[in-house]
Amino acid sequence: MLRAESLTLRQGSQVISRSLSLDFARGGITALVGPNGAGKTTLLRALQGGHRPSGGRITLDGLALTDAGRRRWQARIGYMPQESRASDGVTVLEAVLLGRAGTLAFHLPDAELRAAATLLQEFGLLELAGRSLATLSGGQRQLVFFAQCLAREPEVMLLDEPVSALDLRHQQTMMRALRRLTDARQLISVVVLHDLNLAARYADRIAVLAEGRLRAIGPPREALSAPLLSEIYGVTVRVLRDADNMPLVQSLV
Ligand SMILES: Nc1ncnc2c1ncn2[C@@H]1O[C@H](COP(=O)(O)OP(=O)(O)OP(=O)(O)O)[C@@H](O)[C@H]1O
């Protein structure tokens, strides 16, 4: 269990969140949604250990995140920021292998290469293996960084808008892979999404954040209510049901 307890999060002198508490269980995908500037990235970075809360605590299986334990904490986490950076000279294969940097020594075992190739194959990147990241499209780069995250074999996946540059098919590819691995490896997965319908389709729970406050958390059918969404986004929102009785969010002009 990943747990945030009474967090205070600041950016400079601005308080982003106060008394923010939420839990993330193994085997579950939580979608973090909410308007621009709501504090989603700040929360994700706090969970990853890259942003130090000014109050409260974060624990993983009861073990608290501390300055001294930060590196060990981060070794358990696959984190994909909104914009992943890598030096342009790095190839696609090297980028995925960099996900294994904590494990590899000077020798690269065949099994590691095969595992990286399997990941590249899964995301349709195998023929790009030797290309430098600088020559890829934004969506292709996003897939590479997702594969790099998976290569780490983390216990926790923290993904910040991982599908923002992906076409419809690749959005499904990534979210399906996340679902499958979350189930198979009992990962704790937290994913920031702006597409509420994608969130409803793949997440077990949706956490709605606005102005740093948790306004709703629960299964998609409960968390995505038209009055709440209309209020926090400032547009008229209608929530319909699809054939599987899942919420279908429409914004009206
Ligand atoms: N480095 C920074 N310095 C100062 N303020 C910051 C910094 N990063 C973020 N903020 C502010 O903190 C607040 C929360 O930002 P955050 O990036 O966490 O929001 P978000 O919900 O992820 O937004 P988006 O959906 O636009 O990515 C915003 O008001 C933002 O302007």
The ligand as an ORCA input file, in Angstrom:
! r2SCAN-3c Opt
* xyz 0 1
  N       8.258     24.924    -10.406
  C       7.190     25.618    -10.004
  N       7.329     26.819     -9.405
  C       6.267     27.523     -8.984
  N       5.001     27.099     -9.104
  C       4.795     25.928     -9.685
  C       5.873     25.111    -10.172
  N       5.349     23.974    -10.698
  C       4.021     24.091    -10.562
  N       3.680     25.250     -9.968
  C       2.321     25.691     -9.627
  O       1.749     24.723     -8.772
  C       0.365     24.529     -9.072
  C       0.125     23.048     -9.353
  O       0.835     22.671    -10.529
  P       0.850     21.171    -11.038
  O       1.850     21.110    -12.152
  O       1.042     20.255     -9.888
  O      -0.641     21.041    -11.603
  P      -1.292     19.928    -12.548
  O      -2.596     19.577    -11.920
  O      -0.337     18.824    -12.773
  O      -1.530     20.758    -13.876
  P      -1.555     20.327    -15.452
  O      -2.828     19.557    -15.666
  O      -1.587     21.653    -16.135
  O      -0.302     19.550    -15.730
  C       0.061     25.450    -10.241
  O      -0.520     26.627     -9.731
  C       1.408     25.742    -10.833
  O       1.423     27.010    -11.456
*
